[in-house]
């Protein structure tokens, strides 16, 4: 079993603080991407809405989440030791699972995969943000 990512909030407050702290970074990322796309000031004002910056912040938050990657057996072993309610997405008859738990919310999300680890990690992080953190932040 391995861990990818570094952020695993221990409280709703810690998650909210991290999300808020990513606001300025999201603004800079969006501004630099707009520059790289050659948007002039008028186009920038027209196309870069608060929703665009919020989406960038959501992605920055989700992509930093710590997730565990392991076999189905490792996941099942972890599952027996957790009090979290688990949402499992994907097929059940595959060899590998990626998961993220938020014990403060008593919830976890898991995504199964056979061979596309990177895609599963990305999917899981988006699922974790939508199912656990969106209501917290």
C-alpha positions in Angstrom: 0.0 0.0 0.0 1.2 3.5 -0.9 0.1 7.1 -0.1 0.0 9.8 -2.8 -0.5 13.4 -1.8 0.2 15.2 1.4 -3.1 16.8 2.7 -5.3 14.8 5.1 -7.2 17.3 7.2 -8.0 16.3 10.7 -10.9 18.7 11.1 -13.5 20.6 9.1 -11.7 23.8 10.2 -8.4 22.6 8.9 -10.0 21.8 5.5 -11.7 25.2 5.4 -8.5 27.0 6.2 -6.6 25.1 3.5 -9.3 25.9 1.0 -9.3 29.6 1.8 -5.5 29.7 1.7 -5.6 28.4 -1.9 -7.7 31.3 -3.1 -4.7 33.6 -4.0 -2.8 30.7 -5.6 -5.9 29.9 -7.8 -6.1 33.5 -8.9 -2.5 33.5 -9.9 -2.8 30.2 -11.8 -5.8 31.4 -13.7 -4.1 34.7 -14.5 -1.0 33.1 -15.8 -2.9 30.5 -17.9 -4.9 33.4 -19.4 -1.7 35.2 -20.3 -0.3 32.0 -21.8 -3.5 31.8 -23.9 -2.9 35.3 -25.1 -6.0 36.8 -23.6 -6.0 40.6 -23.5 -7.4 42.6 -20.6 -10.8 42.8 -22.1 -11.1 39.1 -22.9 -9.7 38.3 -19.4 -12.4 40.4 -17.8 -15.1 38.8 -20.0 -14.0 35.2 -19.6 -12.4 34.8 -16.2 -15.2 34.8 -13.8 -15.2 34.0 -10.1 -16.5 30.5 -11.0 -13.3 30.0 -13.1 -11.1 30.9 -10.1 -13.3 28.8 -7.8 -12.9 25.8 -10.1 -9.1 26.3 -10.0 -9.2 26.4 -6.2 -11.3 23.2 -6.0 -8.8 21.4 -8.2 -5.8 22.6 -6.2 -7.5 21.5 -3.0 -8.5 18.1 -4.4 -5.2 17.4 -6.0 -3.3 17.8 -2.7 -5.4 15.3 -0.9 -3.6 12.3 0.5 -4.9 9.0 -0.9 -4.0 5.4 -0.3 -3.4 3.1 -3.2 -3.5 -0.6 -2.6 -4.9 -4.0 -3.5 -8.5 -4.9 -2.9 -7.2 -7.1 0.0 -5.4 -4.2 1.6 -8.5 -2.0 1.2 -10.8 -4.7 2.7 -8.4 -5.0 5.6 -8.5 -1.2 6.2 -12.2 -1.2 5.7 -12.7 -3.5 8.7 -10.8 -1.1 10.9 -12.6 2.1 10.0 -15.8 3.7 11.4 -16.2 5.8 8.3 -19.2 5.4 6.0 -17.6 4.4 2.7 -18.8 5.2 -0.8 -17.2 2.8 -3.3 -17.2 3.8 -7.0 -16.2 1.5 -9.9 -16.3 -2.3 -10.4 -15.9 -4.6 -7.4 -14.2 -7.4 -9.3 -10.8 -5.6 -9.9 -7.5 -5.9 -8.2 -6.8 -2.4 -7.0 -8.4 0.4 -5.0 -7.6 4.0 -4.2 -9.3 5.6 -1.2 -9.4 8.8 1.0 -10.9 9.0 4.4 -12.0 12.0 6.4 -12.5 10.6 9.9 -13.8 14.0 11.2 -16.7 13.6 8.8 -16.9 9.9 9.4 -16.8 9.4 5.6 -14.5 7.9 3.0 -14.5 7.5 -0.7 -12.9 4.7 -2.7 -12.5 4.0 -6.4 -11.5 0.7 -7.9 -9.2 0.2 -10.8 -7.4 -2.5 -12.7 -4.5 -0.8 -14.4 -5.1 3.0 -14.8 -3.8 4.1 -11.4 -3.4 7.8 -12.4 -6.9 8.0 -13.7 -8.3 6.3 -10.6 -6.4 8.7 -8.3 -7.7 11.7 -10.2 -11.3 10.4 -10.1 -11.0 9.6 -6.4 -9.8 13.0 -5.5 -12.7 14.7 -7.4 -15.1 12.3 -5.7 -13.7 13.0 -2.3 -14.0 16.8 -2.9 -17.5 16.5 -4.1 -18.8 14.0 -1.6 -16.9 15.1 1.5 -15.3 18.5 1.3 -17.6 20.7 -0.8 -20.1 21.0 2.0 -17.2 21.7 4.5 -15.4 24.4 2.6 
